[in-house]
Amino acid sequence: MGQAVLPGNPPVEITLRRSRRARRVSLRVSALDGRVTLSMPAGMDPAEALAFAEEKSGWIRGHLAKQEAGIEVGIGAPLMFRGTEYTVVAGPVRRAELRGAAIMVPQAPAMAPARLKAFLRLEARHRLQEASERYGHLAGRSPGRITLRDTRSRWGSCTANGDLNYSWRLAMAPPAVLDYVAAHEVAHLVELNHSPAYWRVVERICPDYRAPRRWLKQNGQLLHRYRFGD
């Protein structure tokens, strides 16, 4: 995998990916973060693939223009937390805290993004640990190690040995959405697939999963709008 730049105003960064299974060049613009990926057959000259991207530059820029702009997280900016958007303000605190209608951070603007990210990760870890154990009890299974990542293509995953991986950005989603993702992954401890039997497990341990699942499909990309300076 490599990187290239599509010239223009502004330039567009493109991720190049070779695939043994690809028979032709294909372009994808992520609905989550606007990342542009150019996939090509293993033996193709990258210059030929980039020429294809330049021919499709109008299509690429059109898709990027439709997406909402990213939000640089910091003092004075909005930040979603538990499904509600708060304003980040500076105040007499040692770390990021929820204070009424605002999220307060220490008066050090340069450190605000990192502190807010740490605040969300801590919230995600506590809530996802609790939810995973709760749904594990209902499913009759014990979750393994829980890992938090900033995943782009999925909100959670379950390994064959029972470890669970989650996106820490779920701390920004409504509580019912975080709970649904935990139930979704815990159900894989019973059925490591998406068969009808699997969905019966999901419904048994989380009967009201449909509404939060729908919210995530319709609004999940909003959680990736927030940029933490990394």
N, C-alpha and C positions, 0 to 999 in steps of 0.2 A: 504494500500500500504506500502511496506517495501523495504529494501535494502539488497543485498547479494553480495558476491564477488566470482567470478569464479577464482579458483587458476590457476596459470601459470605465464609465463613471457612475458609481464607484466600481473598482475591481471586485471580482467575486472569487473567493477561494474555493477550489474544487478538490475533493478527495478522490484520488485514483485508486481503483481496486481491480485487481486481476482475478478472473474466475475461470477455472478449468471447465465449468459447466456452461459458461456464457457462449452463445453462438453469434452474438451481435453486441454492439455498443448500446448501453441503456443509461438514462439519466434519472436521478431521483432527488427531489427536494424534500427534506424532512419537514413534516408539519409540526414537529416538536421544537426544533431549534433552527430551522432554515439551512441546515447543513446540506450542501450539494455534493452528491456522490456520483461519480462516473465509473460504471462497471464495463469491463472490456474482456474479450477472450484472452487467454494466457499468452498467445503468440503475437498479439497485435502491437504495432508500433504506437507508443503513447502519443506521438505527434498526430497520427491519424485519428485517434480517439479525441484529442483536443480540438482538432478541426471540426469534428462532429459537434462538440460542445459549442464552438463559436457559431456554427450554423443555427444552433438552437438557443442562442443567447437571449433572444426575445422571449422565448418560452420560459427560460430560467428566471429572467428578471421579472416577468409577469407574475410568476408564482411567489417570488420573494416580496413583491410589492403588495400582494394580498395579505401577507402575514403581518400580524401586529408587531410593532417595534419592540425590541427588548427594553427592559427596565434595569438601569444600573442601580443596584441596591446601595443605599447610604443615607446619611442624615438628610431629612426633608423628603425622601422618596417614599412611595407606598410599598408595602410588603404584605402579602397574604399569609395569614396564620389561622389554622383551624377553620378555613373557609371564609374568613372575614378579612377585608383589607384594612390594615392599620397604617398610620403614618409613623415613620421612624424619627424620633426626636433625641436630642442630646440632653443629658441631665446628670445628677449626682449619683451615679450607680457605678459598680465595678465591672458589671457584665450586662449583656442585653437582658432586659426584663419586660414583661407585659405590664403596662401601667395604664389602667383605664382604657381610653380610646387610642392609645399609642404604644409603640414598642420603644422603650428608652434604652439608649446606649451611652457609654462614657463619652465625654467631650474630647474625642480624638478621631476626627473624620477619617483619617487614613486607615484606621483599624476597624471602622464600622462594618464593612462587608464581611471580614473574617469573623468578627464577633457575632454577627447576625447568622452567619452560616453555622457557627458552633451552637448557637441557640436553637436553631432548627434541628440540627443533628441530635442534640441531647433530647429534645422533645420527641423526635421520631424514635430514638432508641427506647426510651421509657415506654411509650405508647405501643410500639410494635412488639416489644418483648411481652408486655402484659396481654395484648390481643392474641399473640401467637400461642401463649400458654393457655389462655382462656378457650380458644377454639381447638387447641390440641386436646384439652380435657374433654370437650364435647365430641371430638372425633375419635377419642380413644388412642391417641398417638402423642408422643413426646417430641417436640421440635428439637433439632440439633442446634448448631451454632447459628447465631443471627448476625449477618453482616449488612452494613449500610454502604450504599454506593450512589453515585450520581448517574444512574443508567438513563439512556436516551430512548431505547426501543421498548423497554418493558418496566413495569412498576415493581415487579417482584419475580422471584424464581425459586425453584426448589431443586436441590441436587438429589442424586440417587441415594446418598447416605443420610438424607433428612435435614441437611443444612438449608437455611432460608436466607435469601438475599432480597433486600428491599431498597427502594429509592428513598433517601432522606427527605426528598421534596414532598413526600406524603404528609409531612407535618404541616404543610400549607393547605392541604385539602380539608374539606369538612370531615369531622370525626367518623361519620358513617362510611365515608369512602376509604379512609385508612383501615377501618375495621373490615371492610369487604375485601381489600387486597390481602390482609392477613388471613382471612377465612379462605380465600382463593388458593393461597400457597399452602396453608395447612391441609387443605383437602387433597393436595398432591401427595401428602404422606400416606394417604389411603389408596389413591389412584393416580399414578404418575402419567397422566394423559388428560385429554379433554373429552372423554367418552360420556355417554348418557349416565353411566354409573358414577362418573366423577361429579357431574352437575347435581346428581341426587345427593351426594355428600355435601356439596356447597349449600344446597337448599336446606338440608337437615341441620347444619350447624349455624347457618346464617340465612334464615327464611326471607328476610327483606333485602336480599342482595341486589335485586334488579335495578332499583332506583339509583343506588350509588355506582353500580356498574355503568349505567347510562350516563351519569354525571361525568365519570372519568373519560368515557369515550368522547363526550361532547366538549369537555372543558379541560381535559388533562394537559393540553398543549399550553394553557395559560400558566401552569406551574413552571414551565421551562422558559417563560419570558424573563424571569428574574435573573440578573447577572450579578455574580459575587466577586467580580474582579479577578477570576482565575480561569 
